[in-house]
């Protein structure tokens, strides 16, 4: 049992399942098995459980109350929940590492978008088979949302449902091919930027239907709650975000107050809860795609008013400098960007006239772009 539950590759819906299985296994033969409890609890990743579950269920479990070593594991988990920001990311034990099950193939998921109106459709690209498949649709129509992956689940955050900007969040479980609802944000946001930092999801800027937003908020999956963080210096809708070395970057966008597309970039430090300006891009970019590869932040396409860009630039945080790289084959704004196996994938978007179904792939090794041979079933702009 210990060998099974110590594996990083164990595929479970949540760590609660591992805890409950250990308790059930011991209960089924108390006389023989109670002596193994501490040895097994050493491999249960208690810090990854919610604080509520730890206090109401784990702490109240009679088997643990009678075992000093198990109490130490519980104290470690509760201490982990008290830490903030970088302290939390620096607090590392074998039990704070999320499991990463293998066996599920790497796929590219394209969620919702405009085609030309907000849609529910979700497509999945299988890299091995080089084919696109339809998977479970979103519960409601959604475009201009932010997308992130946390603990093997895909979060579709905010966006526009065709009539309203929304604060709702839907979560996709690929192993079950199912969507479910999750706690909504504090603010309504469409054309927002979303990224994962320190096992939390950050939602940055966007448009609430009336005004562009400089506010940002963070979701902690352990408490299932959103809370506001410090605001940016300017309002940024159609903003791109990326994370490099524990810092969150908000790239370009559109400032509804000055009615200007932006070249400015801000960097958020979660430990200090502060934003600071860094080097500006060489071009103004609203609706740029942002991706991170090997510690370099890429700003892809975007637009300045009616001018749609095919240019791309790369930011090195070590030197605080932007430099141009090879242009894409097509002008694109509002495209999705993901990285896999050392390459940058730029998905869909629009060229100012029509929504695009193509996917371009950038290799930093050769500084060249290629186009995936298989296109999506429909052109999508503002997809996640």
C-alpha positions, 0 to 999 in steps of 0.5 A: 500500500505504501509503495502505491500511495507514495507514487507521484504518478498515482491518478486520483480525483483528489488527495482526500481519496488517498486519506480516506483509503488509508483510514479504511484500509487500517479500519478493516483490520485494526489489530494487524494494520494500526501499527502501519498507520504512520508509515502510510500517512507519511505518503498522504499529501495532507498539505494539498487538502483544504484547510476546512477538510483538515480541521473538520475531518483529518484532525477529528479522526480518532486513529490520528489523535492516538498517534504522535507521528501522524499529529506531526504530519497534520501540524505540517499541513496546517503550517503550510496553509498559514504561509503566504506567497514565496514562503509557501513556495519555498516550504517543500516536503514530499507531501507538498508536491502535487501528484502528476499522473502519467498515462493521460496523453498530452493534448491541446484543448481549445475552449469556446471563443467567437465563431463569430458569436460566443460558442460552447464548442471545445476541441482537442488536438491529439499530438500523437494522432495529429487529429482534432476531436470534439470533447464535452461542450462548455455548460454555457457559451463563453468567449474572451475567457482566461484559461489555465491548468491547475492540478490536471484540471482546466479552468475557464475563467470569466469572459462573455456569454454573448450578452453579459460579461461574467464572473463565473468559472467552469472546470474541465476534468479531462479524465471524465470529459466533464465540466463543473462549476467553481467559485466565481470571481469578485468582478465580472471580467472579459478579455482578461489575462489568467495564469497559475503562480504558486498553485493559485490562479490569478485573473488580471485586468479585463473589461466588465461591460462598462469600463476597463479594469486595473484590478486583479484577483487570485483563486486559492483551490484549497479554500475555494475562494477568490480575493483581490490583490493590488491593482495595476497602474493602468487599466488593461483589457485584452491583456496577455499574462505570463509567469517567469521565475515566480513573477507575473507579467501583464503585457500590453492591452487596451486602456479604456481611459486614454483609449490607447493600445499599450506597449507597457508591461507590469510585473507582479510580485506575490510576496510583496503584493506589488506591481512594478513597471518593466521595459516596454515592448517595441510595439503597442499590442492589444490582444497579444498572445503571451507564452513562456518558454525556457524563462523567456516571455513571448508577446505574439501578434495583437493589434494597434487599432486597425493594424493587426500584427504578425510580429513577435517579440521576446522578453528576457527578465534577466536583462529587462530587454525585449528583442524581435524574433521571426514574424508569424506567417499570418497576422493574428490578434486574440489568439491562444498561446500554449507551450509544449516540448520546447515549442510555442503553439499559437491557436486561432485568433482573427486577422481583422477580417475573419476568425482563423482555424490554423495553428502556428508553431514556433521553434526557438532553436531555429527561430522559425514558424511552421503551421500544423497540417490539421486545422480546427473544425472552425475558425475561433477568435478569443478562445481559451 
